[in-house]
Amino acid sequence: MTQKFGLSVALATPFDSNGNIAIEAMIEQARRSLAAGCSSVTLFGTTGEGSSIGTQERERVLASMLDSGIAAKQIIVGVLVDASEDAAMLAGRALSKGARNILLAPPSYFKNVSDDGVFQWFSAVFAILGDKARDIIVYNIPSLTMVPLTVSLIGRLRTDFPNIVIGVKDSSGDWPFTEALLKAHGDLVILVGDERHLAKGVRLGGQGAISGMANFVPREVKLMAEEGKDDSRVEGFVEELLKFPVTAAVKTMVTHVTSDEIWLAVRPPLVSISAEGQAQLFLAFDTLFRSKAA
């Protein structure tokens, strides 16, 4: 890529009272995020509950996004599945529609797997994709997958697939690892997933972020992701989010800033945050971002 990646909102997925994706609300959230300075939207990632979104639903959402006028070059698609054939199929469909990138997580059902095994899985995905394979950002989120992408494995992927693997989203939350990754792989698009580490990561060469918090404080996160500007409010609020299941907490905050309760719903096996928890998050947010001191 000739320019820095910038900020992509890890778009939350709203559900209606029947548990179906509320596509119009999702499109409006995407438009708000882009208008606030996000360079792209990431669909079906962790914040977007991608593991709970079916293939046909993905097709409908992506088609609706494109039909609404959101450009394909502004869309990144998360792929969080275990079978290499399924991963290649989902990635291939999105890439054929012109998606900017694929955010590709390693398989997560088997634990304690070797770097060799994970490398072979990615290799199988790329082999099935064939000529469609391009612009892959590998996703390191071991807190959920239990499959860490090591610095050496990332280097191996970069070496063997230089025209395919272009970046890493590091959501490890482990600053020493992030720092080592930035030092070892400055030729890759390194995206810092933990907003507490984002600004200093950008100052060390990181190219931006795919951020869940960009759903409700996009302008603040944009300055961190693009200029490496510290923001103690954002960093402090991450600590508040981590007191709750993070995806549900992010959606709670979208409700707070949009006044639309459709965002409170999550898909099983996730559950919504209690009214008491919502009030706790709202108070913490307002204290940090809406008080006169802020």
C-alpha positions, 0 to 999 in steps of 0.5 A, spaced: 500 500 500 502 506 498 499 510 503 498 508 511 492 504 512 488 509 517 482 507 521 477 502 520 471 501 524 470 494 527 463 495 525 458 492 530 452 488 527 445 490 530 439 485 530 432 486 530 427 483 535 427 477 531 434 476 531 435 478 524 441 483 522 438 490 521 441 491 515 439 499 514 441 500 521 448 497 520 449 501 513 447 508 517 452 506 522 457 505 517 456 511 514 456 515 520 463 512 521 466 514 514 463 521 515 467 521 522 473 520 518 474 512 518 477 510 512 474 503 511 469 499 515 470 492 517 465 487 517 464 481 521 470 481 525 470 480 533 466 486 534 461 485 529 460 478 531 463 475 525 463 467 528 455 468 529 454 471 522 452 465 516 454 465 509 447 468 506 447 473 511 454 475 509 452 476 502 446 480 504 449 485 508 455 486 503 450 486 497 446 491 501 452 495 503 455 496 496 448 497 493 447 503 498 453 507 495 459 505 500 465 503 495 468 496 495 475 499 497 472 502 503 470 495 506 474 490 509 471 483 511 473 478 517 473 471 516 473 467 522 472 460 521 476 453 522 475 449 515 480 452 510 475 451 504 470 455 508 475 460 509 477 461 502 470 461 500 468 466 504 474 470 502 474 469 495 466 471 495 468 478 498 475 479 494 471 478 488 466 483 490 472 488 490 473 488 498 479 492 500 482 487 505 480 480 508 481 480 515 483 472 516 484 469 523 487 462 524 483 456 525 481 456 533 478 449 534 484 445 536 489 448 541 496 448 542 497 447 535 504 448 532 507 454 528 508 449 522 500 447 523 498 454 522 502 456 517 500 450 513 492 452 514 494 459 511 497 456 505 491 451 504 487 457 504 491 461 499 492 455 495 484 454 494 483 462 493 488 461 487 489 468 483 483 471 487 488 471 493 490 478 495 491 483 501 490 479 506 491 481 513 492 476 518 489 476 525 492 475 532 487 475 537 489 469 542 485 471 547 479 468 543 482 463 538 488 461 543 492 460 537 497 466 537 501 468 531 508 468 533 513 473 530 517 468 526 510 465 523 508 472 521 515 473 518 514 466 514 508 468 511 510 474 509 516 471 506 512 465 502 506 469 500 509 476 499 503 478 494 498 476 499 499 477 506 500 485 507 499 486 514 497 484 521 492 486 526 495 485 533 489 484 538 494 480 543 494 486 548 501 484 549 505 490 548 512 487 548 509 482 543 506 488 539 513 492 540 517 486 537 512 485 531 513 492 529 521 492 530 521 485 526 516 487 520 516 494 519 515 492 511 508 490 513 501 494 515 501 493 522 495 495 526 494 495 533 488 492 536 488 495 543 487 502 543 491 503 550 497 501 545 495 504 539 498 511 539 505 509 541 504 503 536 503 508 531 509 512 533 513 506 532 511 505 525 504 502 526 499 504 520 493 504 524 487 500 527 481 496 526 478 499 532 471 497 536 471 503 539 471 507 533 464 505 533 462 511 538 469 515 539 471 515 531 474 522 531 478 521 538 481 514 535 482 517 528 487 521 531 491 516 535 491 511 529 493 516 524 497 521 528 500 517 534 496 522 538 495 520 546 488 520 548 488 518 556 480 518 555 480 513 550 485 509 554 482 509 560 475 507 557 478 501 555 479 499 562 472 500 563 470 496 557 474 490 559 470 489 566 464 487 561 464 482 555 467 487 550 463 486 544 456 487 548 460 493 551 461 496 545 454 495 542 452 498 549 456 504 547 453 505 540 446 505 543 449 511 548 451 515 543 445 514 538 440 513 543 437 507 539 436 501 543 437 496 537 444 496 538 443 492 545 442 485 542 447 480 541 447 473 538 447 467 542 452 465 545 453 472 547 448 475 552 447 483 553 449 487 559 445 488 564 441 495 566 446 496 571 452 494 567 449 499 562 449 505 567 456 503 569 458 504 562 454 510 561 457 514 567 464 512 566 463 514 558 460 521 560 465 522 566 471 521 561 468 524 554 462 529 556 465 532 563 467 540 562 474 537 564 474 533 558 
